């Protein structure tokens, strides 16, 4: 999970539906070594979460949009390689 990857106290941002799910199931995502706070106001995301440490210096985007962008980047590189462009 993104919270464990960040490895420190953090704030989780999600859309309304995902935020409701996280609130109901927070004990499943509990990390004993540090505190995880859910942002009370939903954010405009298609799905998934954005995790930020408390001082705002580290952010993990684990959203549907960020995953699709990464898949597009990898696919574009693969296609370019097969076509001999790179």
KOLVO-98470 format. One record per residue (C-alpha): chain; x, y, z; residue number from 0. Coordinates in Angstrom, 2 decimals, m for minus. Layout:
% residues N
SITE; ch; px; py; pz; i
SITE; A; X; Y; Z; NUM $
...
//
This chain:
% residues 86
SITE; ch; px; py; pz; i
SITE; A; 0.00; 0.00; 0.00; 0 $
SITE; A; 1.13; 3.57; m0.67; 1 $
SITE; A; 1.10; 4.47; 3.02; 2 $
SITE; A; 3.64; 1.75; 3.80; 3 $
SITE; A; 5.77; 2.79; 0.84; 4 $
SITE; A; 5.90; 6.38; 2.14; 5 $
SITE; A; 6.84; 5.00; 5.56; 6 $
SITE; A; 5.95; 7.98; 7.75; 7 $
SITE; A; 2.97; 9.85; 9.15; 8 $
SITE; A; 0.80; 11.07; 6.32; 9 $
SITE; A; m2.49; 12.40; 5.01; 10 $
SITE; A; m4.57; 10.39; 2.53; 11 $
SITE; A; m6.59; 12.27; m0.10; 12 $
SITE; A; m9.37; 10.50; m2.03; 13 $
SITE; A; m12.62; 11.15; m3.86; 14 $
SITE; A; m15.94; 10.96; m2.00; 15 $
SITE; A; m16.64; 7.30; m2.73; 16 $
SITE; A; m13.11; 6.09; m1.94; 17 $
SITE; A; m12.98; 8.28; 1.17; 18 $
SITE; A; m16.17; 6.66; 2.49; 19 $
SITE; A; m14.69; 3.20; 1.82; 20 $
SITE; A; m11.45; 4.09; 3.58; 21 $
SITE; A; m13.29; 5.47; 6.62; 22 $
SITE; A; m15.28; 2.24; 6.96; 23 $
SITE; A; m12.22; m0.01; 6.50; 24 $
SITE; A; m9.43; 2.02; 8.08; 25 $
SITE; A; m8.48; m0.74; 10.54; 26 $
SITE; A; m7.42; m2.93; 7.58; 27 $
SITE; A; m4.95; m0.27; 6.50; 28 $
SITE; A; m3.61; 0.59; 9.94; 29 $
SITE; A; 0.14; 0.89; 10.21; 30 $
SITE; A; 1.38; 0.54; 13.78; 31 $
SITE; A; 4.57; 2.54; 13.49; 32 $
SITE; A; 3.02; 5.82; 12.32; 33 $
SITE; A; m0.23; 7.76; 12.13; 34 $
SITE; A; m2.39; 7.94; 9.00; 35 $
SITE; A; m4.94; 10.74; 8.68; 36 $
SITE; A; m7.77; 10.83; 6.16; 37 $
SITE; A; m8.45; 14.23; 4.65; 38 $
SITE; A; m12.04; 15.08; 5.56; 39 $
SITE; A; m12.86; 16.90; 2.31; 40 $
SITE; A; m13.01; 14.77; m0.84; 41 $
SITE; A; m10.77; 15.75; m3.76; 42 $
SITE; A; m11.46; 15.59; m7.48; 43 $
SITE; A; m9.95; 12.23; m8.46; 44 $
SITE; A; m11.37; 9.54; m10.74; 45 $
SITE; A; m10.26; 6.85; m8.30; 46 $
SITE; A; m7.45; 5.88; m5.99; 47 $
SITE; A; m5.56; 7.99; m3.49; 48 $
SITE; A; m2.85; 10.58; m3.15; 49 $
SITE; A; m0.67; 10.25; m0.05; 50 $
SITE; A; 1.38; 13.15; 1.33; 51 $
SITE; A; 3.66; 13.32; 4.35; 52 $
SITE; A; 2.76; 15.87; 7.02; 53 $
SITE; A; 5.25; 18.52; 5.92; 54 $
SITE; A; 4.33; 18.17; 2.23; 55 $
SITE; A; 7.77; 17.18; 0.95; 56 $
SITE; A; 6.85; 13.66; m0.23; 57 $
SITE; A; 3.84; 12.69; m2.29; 58 $
SITE; A; 2.71; 9.41; m3.82; 59 $
SITE; A; 0.04; 9.55; m6.52; 60 $
SITE; A; m1.70; 6.18; m6.62; 61 $
SITE; A; m4.69; 7.28; m8.67; 62 $
SITE; A; m6.32; 5.86; m11.75; 63 $
SITE; A; m5.07; 8.85; m13.77; 64 $
SITE; A; m1.46; 8.41; m12.65; 65 $
SITE; A; m1.53; 4.67; m13.38; 66 $
SITE; A; m2.98; 5.26; m16.87; 67 $
SITE; A; m0.32; 7.90; m17.62; 68 $
SITE; A; 2.43; 5.50; m16.56; 69 $
SITE; A; 0.95; 2.69; m18.67; 70 $
SITE; A; 0.75; 5.04; m21.67; 71 $
SITE; A; 4.38; 6.08; m21.19; 72 $
SITE; A; 5.55; 2.45; m21.04; 73 $
SITE; A; 3.42; 1.43; m24.01; 74 $
SITE; A; 4.64; 4.38; m26.10; 75 $
SITE; A; 8.25; 3.45; m25.37; 76 $
SITE; A; 7.61; m0.19; m26.29; 77 $
SITE; A; 5.91; 0.73; m29.56; 78 $
SITE; A; 8.66; 3.22; m30.46; 79 $
SITE; A; 11.30; 0.58; m29.78; 80 $
SITE; A; 9.52; m2.03; m31.93; 81 $
SITE; A; 9.20; 0.50; m34.75; 82 $
SITE; A; 12.91; 1.32; m34.49; 83 $
SITE; A; 12.31; 4.95; m33.59; 84 $
SITE; A; 14.41; 4.73; m30.42; 85 $
//
